[in-house]
Amino acid sequence: MTRLYGLFLMLGTIALSACNTVEGAGRDMTAAGVAIQQEARSAR
């Protein structure tokens, strides 16, 4: 169980350091959402 917590902690740290700020994380999520919407529209 401790390894699982450690894994989540490491993944969270990597994700936050990749974005640098909460604002950057928001932009990344928005861009991912837009890409998913475009793929869904093209699949119709």
Backbone as a chain_set.jsonl record, in Angstrom:
{"seq": "MTRLYGLFLMLGTIALSACNTVEGAGRDMTAAGVAIQQEARSAR", "coords": {"N": [[0.826, -1.193, 0.0], [1.999, 1.2, 0.689], [3.745, 1.58, -1.378], [2.0, 2.134, -3.437], [0.93, 4.612, -2.658], [3.28, 6.092, -2.807], [3.78, 5.918, -5.544], [1.581, 7.357, -6.602], [2.145, 9.837, -5.506], [4.582, 10.46, -6.758], [3.743, 10.533, -9.468], [1.896, 12.632, -9.373], [3.594, 14.75, -8.677], [5.261, 14.852, -10.917], [3.365, 15.511, -12.872], [2.51, 18.053, -11.988], [4.908, 19.484, -12.07], [5.425, 19.447, -14.742], [3.524, 21.122, -15.779], [3.974, 23.462, -14.441], [2.417, 25.579, -13.303], [-0.809, 26.127, -11.778], [-2.472, 27.397, -13.509], [-1.339, 26.728, -15.947], [-1.885, 24.006, -15.915], [-4.636, 24.082, -16.131], [-4.895, 25.106, -18.715], [-3.773, 22.996, -20.153], [-5.654, 20.957, -19.64], [-7.912, 22.079, -20.815], [-7.13, 22.177, -23.5], [-6.907, 19.437, -23.988], [-9.579, 18.681, -23.665], [-10.789, 20.067, -25.802], [-9.581, 18.774, -27.965], [-10.646, 16.206, -27.645], [-13.364, 16.732, -28.066], [-13.298, 17.546, -30.768], [-12.464, 15.181, -32.014], [-14.637, 13.547, -31.379], [-16.659, 14.822, -32.784], [-15.767, 14.461, -35.411], [-15.998, 11.755, -35.64], [-18.64, 11.209, -35.943]], "CA": [[0.0, 0.0, 0.0], [2.887, 2.358, 0.737], [4.278, 1.775, -2.73], [0.938, 2.762, -4.232], [0.931, 6.03, -2.294], [4.498, 6.672, -3.363], [3.59, 6.037, -6.987], [0.682, 8.484, -6.845], [2.863, 11.063, -5.153], [5.542, 10.737, -7.828], [3.011, 10.92, -10.676], [1.362, 13.972, -9.141], [4.712, 15.692, -8.723], [5.668, 14.973, -12.315], [2.312, 16.233, -13.591], [2.534, 19.462, -11.609], [6.135, 20.126, -12.524], [5.338, 19.586, -16.188], [2.663, 22.27, -16.078], [4.61, 24.591, -13.762], [1.462, 26.342, -12.498], [-2.195, 25.663, -11.863], [-2.998, 27.984, -14.742], [-0.846, 25.88, -17.032], [-2.636, 22.745, -15.858], [-5.957, 24.385, -16.682], [-4.753, 25.212, -20.178], [-3.557, 21.645, -20.676], [-6.928, 20.235, -19.59], [-8.787, 22.681, -21.82], [-6.664, 21.713, -24.812], [-7.275, 18.024, -24.104], [-11.028, 18.649, -23.864], [-11.065, 20.517, -27.17], [-9.164, 17.695, -28.865], [-11.622, 15.118, -27.526], [-14.583, 17.185, -28.735], [-13.088, 17.526, -32.21], [-12.449, 13.776, -32.438], [-15.993, 13.042, -31.279], [-17.433, 15.38, -33.906], [-15.327, 13.865, -36.668], [-16.389, 10.339, -35.646], [-20.09, 11.092, -36.21]], "C": [[0.871, 1.258, 0.0], [3.483, 2.632, -0.634], [3.265, 2.481, -3.621], [0.86, 4.254, -3.94], [2.15, 6.745, -2.867], [4.384, 6.89, -4.86], [2.694, 7.22, -7.326], [1.354, 9.816, -6.535], [3.854, 11.444, -6.249], [4.837, 11.195, -9.102], [2.426, 12.319, -10.544], [2.442, 15.034, -9.226], [5.167, 15.919, -10.156], [4.646, 15.789, -13.103], [2.347, 17.718, -13.261], [3.789, 20.169, -12.085], [6.13, 20.31, -14.037], [4.517, 20.811, -16.562], [3.216, 23.568, -15.5], [3.645, 25.387, -12.886], [0.079, 25.726, -12.638], [-2.835, 26.211, -13.14], [-2.571, 27.157, -15.95], [-1.572, 24.554, -17.079], [-4.024, 22.946, -16.428], [-5.923, 24.491, -18.196], [-4.578, 23.832, -20.808], [-4.857, 20.858, -20.705], [-7.907, 20.764, -20.623], [-8.405, 22.197, -23.213], [-7.024, 20.245, -25.026], [-8.768, 17.883, -24.352], [-11.423, 19.048, -25.273], [-10.707, 19.418, -28.169], [-10.152, 16.537, -28.823], [-12.92, 15.491, -28.228], [-14.44, 17.127, -30.247], [-13.078, 16.094, -32.735], [-13.851, 13.179, -32.409], [-16.856, 13.561, -32.426], [-17.043, 14.729, -35.231], [-15.725, 12.388, -36.762], [-17.86, 10.148, -35.967], [-20.368, 10.641, -37.59]], "O": [[0.517, 2.262, -0.618], [3.701, 3.786, -1.004], [3.623, 3.316, -4.451], [0.739, 5.067, -4.856], [2.049, 7.872, -3.353], [4.828, 7.91, -5.387], [3.003, 7.999, -8.227], [1.141, 10.804, -7.238], [3.953, 12.612, -6.624], [5.284, 12.144, -9.748], [2.457, 13.102, -11.493], [2.219, 16.104, -9.791], [5.427, 17.053, -10.557], [5.012, 16.651, -13.902], [2.226, 18.555, -14.156], [3.734, 21.339, -12.464], [6.763, 21.23, -14.553], [4.799, 21.464, -17.567], [2.948, 24.65, -16.024], [4.039, 25.832, -11.808], [-0.159, 24.901, -13.52], [-3.653, 25.537, -13.767], [-3.362, 26.922, -16.863], [-1.847, 24.031, -18.158], [-4.538, 22.078, -17.132], [-6.83, 24.013, -18.877], [-5.154, 23.535, -21.855], [-5.14, 20.166, -21.683], [-8.647, 19.995, -21.237], [-9.274, 21.848, -24.012], [-7.406, 19.855, -26.13], [-9.184, 17.055, -25.162], [-12.302, 18.428, -25.872], [-11.456, 19.166, -29.114], [-10.462, 15.95, -29.86], [-13.516, 14.659, -28.911], [-15.365, 16.702, -30.939], [-13.632, 15.827, -33.801], [-14.222, 12.405, -33.291], [-17.682, 12.83, -32.972], [-17.902, 14.475, -36.076], [-15.781, 11.836, -37.861], [-18.287, 9.025, -36.238], [-21.53, 10.494, -37.969]]}, "num_chains": 1, "name": "protein.A"}
